[in-house]
Amino acid sequence: MHRPRASAAYRIAFTYSTAFALAILLLGVAVYIAADAQFRRQQDAALIDEATALAHEFNEGDLPEIRHAIARREGGSTINGYGYAMFDHAGRRVGGGLDASMPPTGLQDIVFRDPLEGADRARAFATDLARGYRLVVVRDTEGMEGIDRTIILIFGGAFALVASLSVMGALLLGGYLQQRLDGISGVARAIMAGDMAQRVPIGDRQDEFDAVGSALNTMLDRIGHLMDNLRQVSSDVAHDLRTPLLRLRNQLEQVGHVEGAAERAIEQGDAVLALFAALLRIAEVEGGALARGFVVIDLSFLATEIAESYAPAFADGARVLSWSVAPGITVLGDRELIAQALINLLDNARLHTPPATRTALTLTADTTTAELSVADTGPGVAEGEHARILHRFARGEASRTTPGNGLGLSLVAAVTAAHGGAITVTDNAPGLRVTLAFPRVDAV
């Protein structure tokens, strides 16, 4: 069980909900201030309008008439809405029922004496009339305060509801995030415990978690493939080294007793060193660091150059090498590596086919891909073995009696992959065809 305070998922969820609640609170305060200010502006405008109307009546009549107008408005009741008072130049109240001291002119808050409640506050507007009189119109603030209390109560209840929903939403969101993260961490713990078959569950939504899970699963598949490959290589190295090491031991035992034993021992040692050199070269290519030094190379020129240099070797073995190379094809890569891959293909065709076999090297290209293929008319490889012969130490039945360590095609596959290409092995009917496809680039 995860504690919310110790969980990043819950912290994120509660941070979001807290920010949302604070935003609602700030919005509510702003609405309250704006509404209160608007109500007060309306109240002040109403006071000014009321005072202006009474002043107009006074200007058209005399003091008794404005007293009568005030009395008519008050209706003989205590102040419940508007309140009125008339003061002479000496500050004596000469009209109206408002019990208060004469205030200065303009809008202001005053204190008056309510017959029932005693001292109370009101909003007032005072204006001077003719003959030294001052008219005061007030409105009790109790109504405004009641509106304010109502707004605060409504907003307080709404904010409490929003805060409660935010907490519930944070718990649900935190639980959802924690569940998705637990799925990933659970797979990681299972893999650390040795269960390499575990994978992150992927949902149907294809959201960010599914994208991360898919990427992790791809990475785990790649790691699993590399580990399987490592186990296979370790087993194959141990198996393939046993024979040359036994021969080396036997040759060393014969040194001094059998003529030529030292030379044969050196040959066996060189074969072991060549095996390890090939393994190191494959590891170097698969490491990907060589890609930083790739340059644009003329694949047409390279293929033609290698074909011309290898044609005599094929002829010496009573075999025929022909080539058809389209001109001007360039790729981005390492010239030495591509040359080594092509040499390995030609060596396989020369060493593992009988005399009179014909081998054809072709280079073609379209707008995006350059295809380099080597096809022979030899015995070929069974269709079920096409993928296997690309693995380390894999050798066909026809090549078991010839020199080699089964790493040639493995290096070709590694070089092709390092250049962003693909290798395919197909039946040439008769014989075997190996095709390397490289991304084509324009010449600089």
HELIX and SHEET records of a PDB file:
HELIX    1   1 PRO A    4  ALA A    6  5                                   3    
HELIX    2   2 ALA A    8  GLU A   60  1                                  53    
HELIX    3   3 LEU A   63  GLU A   74  1                                  12    
HELIX    4   4 ALA A  130  GLY A  132  5                                   3    
HELIX    5   5 GLU A  142  MET A  192  1                                  51    
HELIX    6   6 GLU A  208  GLN A  254  1                                  47    
HELIX    7   7 ALA A  261  GLU A  286  1                                  26    
HELIX    8   8 ALA A  289  GLY A  293  5                                   5    
HELIX    9   9 LEU A  299  ASP A  316  1                                  18    
HELIX   10  10 ARG A  335  LEU A  351  1                                  17    
HELIX   11  11 GLU A  383  GLU A  385  5                                   3    
HELIX   12  12 ARG A  388  LEU A  390  5                                   3    
HELIX   13  13 GLU A  397  SER A  399  5                                   3    
HELIX   14  14 GLY A  408  ALA A  418  1                                  11    
SHEET    1   A 5 ARG A  93  GLY A  95  0                                        
SHEET    2   A 5 TYR A  82  PHE A  87 -1                                        
SHEET    3   A 5 ARG A 134  ASP A 140 -1                                        
SHEET    4   A 5 GLY A 118  ASP A 128 -1                                        
SHEET    5   A 5 GLY A 106  ASP A 114 -1                                        
SHEET    1   B 2 VAL A 295  ASP A 298  0                                        
SHEET    2   B 2 THR A 330  GLY A 333 -1                                        
SHEET    1   C 5 VAL A 320  VAL A 325  0                                        
SHEET    2   C 5 ARG A 358  ALA A 365  1                                        
SHEET    3   C 5 THR A 369  ASP A 376 -1                                        
SHEET    4   C 5 LEU A 432  PRO A 439 -1                                        
SHEET    5   C 5 ALA A 422  ASP A 427 -1                                        
END                                                                             
